[in-house]
Amino acid sequence: MTANEPAVGRLERGVPLAPFTTFGLGGSAAFWADEVSADDLPAVASAIVGATGAPPLILGDGSNLLVADGAIARGVIRLGGRGLTFGPSWGSAADVIVDAGTPWDHFVAQTVEAGLQGVECLSGIPGRVGAAPIQNIGAYGQEVSDTVVAVEGLDLRSGDMVSLAASECAFGYRTSRFKLGDGTFVVTRVHFRLHTEAPPTVTYRDVAQALLAVREPTLPMVRDCVLAIRRQKSMVVDASDPNHRSAGSFFTNPVVSVGHADALAAEHGATFPRYASASGVKLSAAWLIEHAGITRGFVLGPARVSTRHTLALTAASPDCRSHDIVRLAALIRRAVRRRFDITLEPEPIFVGYDQPAATVLDEAEESLQNG
Ligand SMILES: Cc1cc2nc3c(=O)[nH]c(=O)nc-3n(C[C@H](O)[C@H](O)[C@H](O)COP(=O)(O)OP(=O)(O)OC[C@H]3O[C@@H](n4cnc5c(N)ncnc54)[C@H](O)[C@@H]3O)c2cc1C
């Protein structure tokens, strides 16, 4: 018996991934292991590498994935650990260490209840804590990198458990070393530093407007306000919402040079939305899409732009396939490029495609042209 055999025995074969994604789309994985503990992770991961020749896909709640139709030649692992450890607080800081399998919003709710500031604006984001650093989740004026101190996990190349300081994670706007990397780092725990005495963050326009009449908003008020705004935009997972089969925003906000932004502002006037960012000027992808002629509710076959949020693409009918989402994304991307000379980048991770996401969309654009 080899060291891997017990782990291989735990792997299920041909498990459909669609039910484990918020799009509800995608084919079956070659191998599947659920509720894998941090202790079992090295053996299960190495069994998958042995069986497929590739690192496993670590799945959270599948809320930032577009899984290809057809068989996926990958092994998939979902982690089991769900636990929060509140560390000692000193001065105005308090540490919380959270297992990767913990639902993200459960963590946020617990911290708000404990009076800890730092993630209240990230209320209602679907998914698990282990995925939060992958694309440096952000919303309503906060990013998770504002409060992450360290990310712990298994380096599949060396087989070592390591702890990466936030400064080593290359966090940026919806990106990190993990998203840019080759998928060989499995996050097992995230270490946060929150604030015991700070007021909630009320910088985002919609939140500030909703709380205008409140002199000193509390953390629960900000959380409730963010959740209410998200519900209005179909940006929480709610199976009764007709827009619910999505991965949230499908495109990131593009960052362009100051010169490019100035030229667009000169053409489109004072209302052209632009925001200073570390690497240039951030534009609103939703505004660009709408001004390229694609509005909420736009339909292409069984795929549809959300009726409540221009950036969310949805599987609008039961016969929708990932292929249909790719076609709609390609059509939107082409419309924005033709109108503004800007190429939108997809935010979700494409799984099971032979090519990088940008190439998948390029090819889909070509087939739209030929079709
Ligand atoms: C309705 C809706 C609203 C959303 N709103 C927002 C928003 O406001 N802001 C925002 O930033 N995002 C948003 N998202 C996107 C998504 O919720 C986040 O990216 C979330 O962090 C994904 O978590 P998940 O557990 O579902 O990860 P998955 O979708 O399962 O995985 C995403 C990526 O992370 C990797 N991964 C997951 N867990 C681990 C781990 N433990 N170790 C290593 N890699 C791992 C996966 O391999 C994959 O590459 C939204 C999505 C939806 C459906």
The ligand as an SDF file (V2000), in Angstrom:
LIG
                    3D

 53 58  0  0  0  0  0  0  0  0999 V2000
  -24.3150   37.4870   -5.9400 C   0  0  0  0  0  0  0  0  0  0  0  0
  -22.8160   37.6420   -5.8410 C   0  0  0  0  0  0  0  0  0  0  0  0
  -22.2810   38.8190   -5.3460 C   0  0  0  0  0  0  0  0  0  0  0  0
  -20.8920   38.9790   -5.2340 C   0  0  0  0  0  0  0  0  0  0  0  0
  -20.4060   40.1560   -4.7450 N   0  0  0  0  0  0  0  0  0  0  0  0
  -19.0720   40.3240   -4.6200 C   0  0  0  0  0  0  0  0  0  0  0  0
  -18.5440   41.5490   -4.0960 C   0  0  0  0  0  0  0  0  0  0  0  0
  -19.2750   42.4510   -3.7210 O   0  0  0  0  0  0  0  0  0  0  0  0
  -17.2000   41.6830   -4.0300 N   0  0  0  0  0  0  0  0  0  0  0  0
  -16.3490   40.6780   -4.4050 C   0  0  0  0  0  0  0  0  0  0  0  0
  -15.1330   40.8740   -4.3130 O   0  0  0  0  0  0  0  0  0  0  0  0
  -16.8230   39.5130   -4.8890 N   0  0  0  0  0  0  0  0  0  0  0  0
  -18.1470   39.3060   -5.0030 C   0  0  0  0  0  0  0  0  0  0  0  0
  -18.6470   38.1360   -5.5190 N   0  0  0  0  0  0  0  0  0  0  0  0
  -17.7020   37.0740   -5.9440 C   0  0  0  0  0  0  0  0  0  0  0  0
  -17.4800   35.9730   -4.8650 C   0  0  0  0  0  0  0  0  0  0  0  0
  -18.5160   35.9540   -3.9290 O   0  0  0  0  0  0  0  0  0  0  0  0
  -16.1530   36.1490   -4.1340 C   0  0  0  0  0  0  0  0  0  0  0  0
  -15.0850   36.1640   -5.0330 O   0  0  0  0  0  0  0  0  0  0  0  0
  -15.9290   35.0320   -3.1020 C   0  0  0  0  0  0  0  0  0  0  0  0
  -14.7850   35.3100   -2.3310 O   0  0  0  0  0  0  0  0  0  0  0  0
  -15.8030   33.6430   -3.7320 C   0  0  0  0  0  0  0  0  0  0  0  0
  -15.8820   32.7000   -2.6830 O   0  0  0  0  0  0  0  0  0  0  0  0
  -16.1850   31.1710   -2.9570 P   0  0  0  0  0  0  0  0  0  0  0  0
  -16.0050   30.4550   -1.6660 O   0  0  0  0  0  0  0  0  0  0  0  0
  -17.4930   31.0110   -3.5930 O   0  0  0  0  0  0  0  0  0  0  0  0
  -14.9990   30.7960   -3.9470 O   0  0  0  0  0  0  0  0  0  0  0  0
  -15.0780   29.9450   -5.3010 P   0  0  0  0  0  0  0  0  0  0  0  0
  -15.9300   30.6640   -6.2870 O   0  0  0  0  0  0  0  0  0  0  0  0
  -15.4420   28.5470   -4.9850 O   0  0  0  0  0  0  0  0  0  0  0  0
  -13.5650   30.0130   -5.7690 O   0  0  0  0  0  0  0  0  0  0  0  0
  -13.0570   31.2260   -6.3050 C   0  0  0  0  0  0  0  0  0  0  0  0
  -11.5380   31.0590   -6.5090 C   0  0  0  0  0  0  0  0  0  0  0  0
  -10.9010   30.9400   -5.2620 O   0  0  0  0  0  0  0  0  0  0  0  0
  -10.1570   29.7110   -5.1920 C   0  0  0  0  0  0  0  0  0  0  0  0
  -10.2580   29.2200   -3.8060 N   0  0  0  0  0  0  0  0  0  0  0  0
  -11.3890   29.0960   -3.0770 C   0  0  0  0  0  0  0  0  0  0  0  0
  -11.0710   28.6690   -1.8440 N   0  0  0  0  0  0  0  0  0  0  0  0
   -9.7220   28.5200   -1.8120 C   0  0  0  0  0  0  0  0  0  0  0  0
   -8.7980   28.1050   -0.8110 C   0  0  0  0  0  0  0  0  0  0  0  0
   -9.1850   27.7410    0.4200 N   0  0  0  0  0  0  0  0  0  0  0  0
   -7.4790   28.0530   -1.1250 N   0  0  0  0  0  0  0  0  0  0  0  0
   -7.0520   28.3990   -2.3880 C   0  0  0  0  0  0  0  0  0  0  0  0
   -7.8940   28.8020   -3.3650 N   0  0  0  0  0  0  0  0  0  0  0  0
   -9.2090   28.8650   -3.0750 C   0  0  0  0  0  0  0  0  0  0  0  0
  -10.8320   28.8030   -6.1930 C   0  0  0  0  0  0  0  0  0  0  0  0
   -9.9620   27.7660   -6.6270 O   0  0  0  0  0  0  0  0  0  0  0  0
  -11.1790   29.7830   -7.2870 C   0  0  0  0  0  0  0  0  0  0  0  0
  -10.0310   30.0490   -8.0570 O   0  0  0  0  0  0  0  0  0  0  0  0
  -20.0310   37.9430   -5.6370 C   0  0  0  0  0  0  0  0  0  0  0  0
  -20.5780   36.7420   -6.1430 C   0  0  0  0  0  0  0  0  0  0  0  0
  -21.9560   36.6050   -6.2390 C   0  0  0  0  0  0  0  0  0  0  0  0
  -22.5390   35.3080   -6.7590 C   0  0  0  0  0  0  0  0  0  0  0  0
  1  2  1  0
  2  3  1  0
  2 52  2  0
  3  4  2  0
  4  5  1  0
  4 50  1  0
  5  6  2  0
  6  7  1  0
  6 13  1  0
  7  8  2  0
  7  9  1  0
  9 10  1  0
 10 11  2  0
 10 12  1  0
 12 13  2  0
 13 14  1  0
 14 15  1  0
 14 50  1  0
 15 16  1  0
 16 17  1  0
 16 18  1  0
 18 19  1  0
 18 20  1  0
 20 21  1  0
 20 22  1  0
 22 23  1  0
 23 24  1  0
 24 25  2  0
 24 26  1  0
 24 27  1  0
 27 28  1  0
 28 29  2  0
 28 30  1  0
 28 31  1  0
 31 32  1  0
 32 33  1  0
 33 34  1  0
 33 48  1  0
 34 35  1  0
 35 36  1  0
 35 46  1  0
 36 37  1  0
 36 45  1  0
 37 38  2  0
 38 39  1  0
 39 40  1  0
 39 45  2  0
 40 41  1  0
 40 42  2  0
 42 43  1  0
 43 44  2  0
 44 45  1  0
 46 47  1  0
 46 48  1  0
 48 49  1  0
 50 51  2  0
 51 52  1  0
 52 53  1  0
M  END
$$$$
